[in-house]
């Protein structure tokens, strides 16, 4: 429960000591930080009657002196300016200022100078500058996520902003955990190295006092890696519940927007999928699609039993009992219809896009060798009218990543076929992916064919057969975690920052993926943590990817790179 608990604890502490009616004022990022760990009804219990965004509060002039304002903001230049204006003409009886990260001295002076009417009761730093979507998985929701693919010279201020946001997020995760880590990074990634060095500078030089926690025998580890080291995972169709919902429909801050799926009642057009608030989801989020269907059937059966017993109201006592249990009944009804709707919608998409067929090929390309058979299979699917454009693109990309060196002629044939069958994809996007994340750019043993140990493991897996052809792929992150547990993560591939090194196995490890995580990887982390290996992993990233977002970032980076070379 690490990250969710830490963020919840901060929100609790902000709200519980301020009595009376409150308005909670957030910015576009802290609204995500709060919404994933605190529900609307919980806010109401803390007497929060209004939640507003800081920039829309600025536009309103109406006085609300009966309310106490609780601000929770990122300490950005823009937010400080909003506060300056609002404190100069206060609309609320009191203002309590909480920031998700470290304030600069100059910012404190600006706030003090603006508070001429002395409405500010307190100014605090509560280190929760990350969105804790699951107990061991956090994201930063960085809008310009394509920046990690661009060379530093293309947009130096944009890249600096991108790096600063990541350093801010990572540092508050460690402040919330009250630890200071040793830091390692992926050698082949300039951006991973830069973020590692800037994080180290903050923790060991600029703010060393703040990070001076009681030392443990073995320091925790922060490992910074680059999404481009495993471009396969975000391209695959998914078959476990949480990952599949994100791939086929989309999850943002643990919410799923179903408004485009047809005629749903208003209250079901946006649903919450949170392991903290939904016991069924918590129990099934990592299960595969086939098993989910069975679990939902059981849940529907249970609900029907409850509904039947509620129909049998004969006496006043029965009625009183029903009224008492009605909120629970409503909640159960809402939960059943939510999961039935999600699974029905996904089944429809799976059928329309022939995903069983497509995904079997994708898994083959990701997990099994055999270039000739792979070329034939991909060609057949490109010719298949019922396969969608986006799935054709995935297949060609997965083929290209695996066989870029083996048969350039056949790769060109696939490029040409893709261009003629799916003209909306500009030629060059697959080549741009290879330039970004091809074999010469990668550190890890993505296909398990560089390292003798991995080759042997793959052979053993091939002999044993796979339990489920749709979920046989394991992300590269799985191998990375195994290497850390066994003390085999090579210094030459993942150097330490500064003169640090690690003796013994770390008990706490935060792996941050620049460019974004996937729910397949967070599942891998959760299962690894459940195996009680003695090492606890936390996964973080700049965004949470599905294939759509990964391709959008790739297209945007290609566009910017192209226009910058034209200028030169």
N, C-alpha and C positions, 0 to 999 in steps of 0.2 A: 504493500500500500504506500510505498515510499513517497513518490512525487505527489500523488493525489492528496495524501494526508498532509504533506508539507504545505501545499497551496491552500487546502481547506483551512488549515490551522491559521494561516495568515489572514484569510477572510474573516474567520471567526473572531480573531483578536481585534480586527478593525471595527467590527460591528457590535461586539457584546458590551464593551465598556461605555458606549455612548447611548444613554437612555433617551427614550422619546422617539417621535416620528422623524424618519430620515429620508433623504434622497441620496442615492448612490450615483456618483458621477464618474464615468469611465471614458477611456478613449477607444479608438477602433481596435487596438490590440489587447488592452486589459479587459475589454468586454468578452473576448475569447477566453482569457486566463480565468476569469470568474465563472463564466457560464459552464465550463466543463467540470467544475468541481462543486458548484452550488446551484440548486434548482430554484425556480421562482418562488415556490411555496416555502422553501427554507429561508429565502430573503424576507418574505412576509412575516415569518415567525420572529425575525430579528427587527421587526418594525420598519422595514424598508418599503415605503409606499410608492416610490417612484425610482426608475432607473433611467438615467439620461446620458447622452454623449456630450462630452465637454464642448465640442464645437457647436452643437445645436443649442446648448444652454447660453452660449455667447450671444446668440441671435435674439434671445427673449429678454424682455424688460420687466416682466411681471414679478412683483415682490412676493416672496414666500417665507417671510420671517418666522413662521411657525415651524418650519422644517430645519433640521440640522443637515448640513451638506457634508457627506463623506466622499472625498475625492480619492480615487485610486488610479494613478496615471503613470505612464512611462516618463522618465525625466528628460523629455526632448525639448528642444528649443521652442517648437510650436506650442507644446502644452504649457510651458512656462509663460509664453505670451498670452495664451487664453486665460491663465490664472491671474496674470497681472491685471488684465482688463476687468476680470470678474471680482477681484478683491478691491479694485478702485471704486466699483459701484456694487457693493454686496447685495444679493437678493435674498440670502438666507441668514437666519439668526446666528448660526455658528458655522465655521468651516474647519474640518479636520482633514489635513493633507497627508496622504500616504503615497509613497512612490515605490515602483516595482524594482528600483535599482538605485545605484549610488548617485546622490546629488552632488553637483560641483559647488564649491564655495560661492562662486559668482551667482549661481542660481538661487542659493539661499538668501544672498543679499538682495537680489531683485524682489523675491517674495516678501522679505521683511520690509523693504521700502514701499511696496504696494499696499501693505496691510495697514493703511492709516487709521481705519476705523476699528482695528484690533478685533476682527471677527475670527481670526485663526487661533484655534485652541491648541493645536499640536502639529508638528511636522515630523513624519517618521519614514524610515526606509524599511520596507518589507520585501525581502528578496524573493519575488516570484515573477521573474521576467521570462517565464516559459509557460507553454500551454500543456498541462498534464493530462493528455487524453486517456491514458491508461496508467495503472500503477508503475509500470516500468518503461513507459514510452512517452516522450515529450516531443513537441514540435515548436517551431518559431513562426510559422505562417508568413514567411518572407515573400512579399509580392513579386519582387524582381529576381526570382530564383534562377533565371537563366544566366545570371552574372558569373556563376562558378565556371561556365564553359568558355568565358571570353579571356583572351590574353590581357594582362594588366594594362597595357598601353591603350586599349580601346576606350575605356571610360574610367580613368583613375578615381574620380570622386564617387562614382556609382559603386565601384568595387570596394572602396574604403567603407562606404556606408553598409554594404553587404557584410563585410568582415566585422565591422563594429557591432552590428546587431547580433551576430553569432557569438562573438566574445562576450557581449552583455548576457546573452541567454545562458551560455555554458557557465559563466562565473556565478550567476545566481543559483544555478542547480547545485553547485558545490557549497555556496553559502547556506543554502537551505539544508544541505546534508551535513553542514558544519565540518567539512574536510578540505584539505588541500592536496591535489593529486600530483604524481609525476606525469609528465606529458610525453606522448609519442605520436608520430604522424606517419602517413604513407609517403615514402620517399619520392615516388614518381609524380606527386601532385604538388604544384607550386602553391595552390590556394590552401591546401591542408597544412603545408609547412608554415605559410604566413599566419594562418589563424592560430596554429599551435604556438608560434613564437609570440604573437601579440597576447594570447591568453597567459602565457608564462610570465611575460613582462608585467602584466596587470597583477597576477597573483604573488609573484616573488619580488617585485620591485615597487611599482606605483602604490599598491594597496596591501603590502605584505603584512601590515599590522592587522588588517581586517581578516586576513586568511590565516592568522597565526593560531590555529586551533590546537588542542591537545594532540600531540603526535601519537600515532599508533605505530606498532612495530613495523608493519608493512604499509606504505602509503597506498591510497587508492590509485587507480590508473585511469587517465583520460587518453583515449586513442581517437585521433581524428583521421578519418579516411574520406575518400572521394567517391561520389556515386558512380563515376565513370569506370571504377575498377570492377563493378558488377552491373553492366547495363542490361543484363538478361532478365533479372528479377522483375524490374518494373514493366517489362514488355509482355510478361506472361499473363494469360487468363488465369483467374484464381478459382479454387473450388472449396475453400473453407469460408465459413459464414461471414465474418467481419471483412475479410479481404475481398470476398466476392461482391458484397454490397458496395464497397468502395469502387471496385473495378467496373461494375455494371450500372450502378446508379449514382454513387458519389456520397461520401461522408465528409462533412465539414464541421469541425468542433463537436464531434459526436452527434451531429444532427443530419438527418437524411431528408432531402427535399423530394417529395413525391407528387408535387403539384402537376407535373407534366405527364403523369401516368394515366390520366383519365378522370372519371367522375368519382372523386373521393370526397367524403364530407370534409368541411373546412378544418375541423380539429384533427384530421388525420393527414393533412397535406404536408406537414413537417413533423417527423417523429424523432424521438431521442433514442440513440443506441448507446447506452453507457453501462459498462460493467459494474459501476457503482450503484446505479439506480434500477437495474433490471436483472433480476435473479436468473431468468430464463436465458438472457443474452450472455450473462457471465458464465453460465454452465455450458453454453453451446458455441461461443464466439470462435473457437478454434476447431470445431468439428467440421467434417466434410459434408457437402451438400446432400448426399444421399441420406446420411444419418439425421440431418436437420429435419427433413420431411417426416421421419418417424417421430422425432421428439415433438414436433408441432402437433402431430396427430394425437399424441398422448396428452399434450396440454389442452387441446380442444376437447378431448374426452373428459378430462378432469373438470373443465369449465362447464360442460354440459351437465355433469353430475350436480355441480353447485347450483346451476340454473334450475335444474329439475327440483331440487330440494326447496329452492326459493318459491317455486310455483305453488308449493303445497302449504299455503298460508290459511289456517283455519281459525286460530284463536288470536286474542289480543297479544298474548305472549309471543306467538309466532311472528306477528307483525313487528313487535318491538325488537325481536331478534334480527329480523331482516333489515330494519332501519339501522341497527347497530353495525351490521356487517355490510351495509350498502356501499360505503366508500371503498372497501376492500374489493367488493364485487365489481364496482365500476372500474377499478384499477385493473382487475384481472381481465375484464371484458376488453379494455383498451389495449392491454398487452397482447391478448390473443389476436385481436384484429390487426394490430401492428405487424406481428410476425407472419401472419397468414398473408397479408398484403405484400410484404417484402418478398416472401418466397414465391408467391404467385407471379409477381412482376418479373423476378429473376428467371423463373422457369420459362416465361414467355420469351424473354430475350435469348435465352439459351437455344430455344427452338428456332426462333427467327434467324439467328446468326449461325446456326449449325455449329455451336461452340463445342459440342462433344467431339465432333470430327476435327475441328480446327485445333482444339486444345491438345488432343492426343499427339498431333504432329509437333506442336510447340514443345511439349514435354520431351519428345524424341530428339528434337534439335538441341534442347538444353542439356539432356542427360546422356544420350547414346551416340556413339560414333556411327560412321557409315555414310560417306559423302554421296555416293552414287544413288543409294536409296532415298536419301534426304532430298536430293535435287529433283528426282522423279516425283516424290510426294508433294513437294512445294509447287512444282509445275502443275500437277493435277489440280491442286486447290486454287491456284491462280486462274485456272480455266473454268472453275466451278462457279456458275452464275449466282448461286445462293450464298457464296462467301462474301462478306462485306469488305468494302475498301480498306477499312482500318485493320481488319484481320489479315488481309493480303499484305499490307505494309509490315505488320508484326512479323509475319512468316519470313518475308524477304530479309528483314533486319536480323532476325534470329539466325537465319542461314548464313548471312554475310558475316556476322560476328564469329561464327564457328569456323567457317571454311574460307575466310578471306584469302588465305595464302595457298589453299589447296588447288583451286581450279578457277582462275580469274576469268576464263572464257565463259564458263557456265554462269558465273556470278553476273557477268555483263548481260547474258541472255535473260536472266531473271529481272535485272534492272529494266531492260527494254520491255519485257512482258508486263511488269508492274506499271510502267509509264503508259502503255497502251490500254491496259485494263482499268486502271484507276488514275485517270489524268489529273485528278485534283491534287495528287501528291507530286510536288515539283521534283524533277530529276535532281539528284544531288543531295537529298535529305539522308539517304542511306550512306552515301559516301561521306557526308559530314559526320554521321555517327561513327563511322570507322576511323575518321581522322581524330575524333574526340576520344573514342573508347576502344580503338582497335587493339590487337594483340601487342603491338609495340609500346602502347601507352600503359598497359596494366601491370600491376605488381603481383596480385594474388593468382593462385592457380585456379582460374575460373571454371575450367572444364575437367579439372582433376587429371590432366595429362602431362604435367611438367614434373611432378614430384612422385618419386617411386612409391611412397606410402599411399598417396592418393590413387595412383594407378591400380595398386593392389586392392584398395578398398572398393574401387569401382568394379573391378573384376569379380570380387566377392559378391557385391550387390547384384551384378548381372547373373551370377550363378544361382543366387538365392531366389531371384524373381522379385517383382515388386507387388506390394499389397494393393496399391491403387495407382493405375497408370496416370491418373490426372494430378496426383499430388506427389509424384516421385522426386520432383526437383527440390533441391535444398539450396538456399541462397549462400553466396560466398561467406556471408557473415557467420554462418554455422561453423565453417572451417576455422574462421578467425577466432571464434570463442573457444573452440577445442584447442587451438594452438596456445591461447592464453592460459587455459586451465592446465595444460601439460607443460607450460614453460617453454614452448617451442616457437614463439613469435620472434622471428629473426631480427636482430638489431640492424642488420644491413638493409632490410626492407622497410622496417618501421623504427627509425632512429629516435633516440630520446632528445628532448630539448634541453640545452644547458648541460651541466655536468652531473645530471641525475642518472641513476640506474636503479634497477629493482632486484632486490634479493628476495627469493621466495615468491610464492604465488599471491597476487593481490586478492583481497576478499571482496572489494568493490571495484567495479569497472564501468566507466561510462564510455560508450562508443558513439561518436558523433559522426553522422554521414553528411558531408557538405554536398548539397544538391538534393537531399531528401531521402526519407525512409519509405518502406512499404509495410503494409500490414502482414505480409508474409514474413518479413524479417522480425516484426514485433512478436509474432507468434513463435518464431524460433527462439527469441529471447525468453518469452514466458515459459516455454517448455523446458528450456535449459535451466531456468531458475527453479522450476518445480522438481528438477532431478536432484537437487541438494548436492551439488558438486563442491560446495564450500566457497564458491565464488558467485557473487550476485551481480548480474549485468543490468545496466540501464541503457536504453537506446534513445538517441535524440537525432533530430535532423532539421534542415532549414524549412522543409514542408513535408506533408505526407503525400506520396505520389500514387497515382494509378497510371495506366499506360497513356491515357489522354493528357494528363498533366506533364508527364515525361516528354511526350512528343511536342507539346505546346512549347515547353522550355527549349527543346532542341531546335524547333522552327524559329523561335525568337532569337536564339543565339546565332543561328545561321544568317538570319536577316541582318542583325547588327554587324556581324563579322563581315558580311558582304558589303554593306554600305560603308563601313570604315575603310575597307581596302579600296573601294572606288574613290573615296575622298583622297587617300594617299596617292 
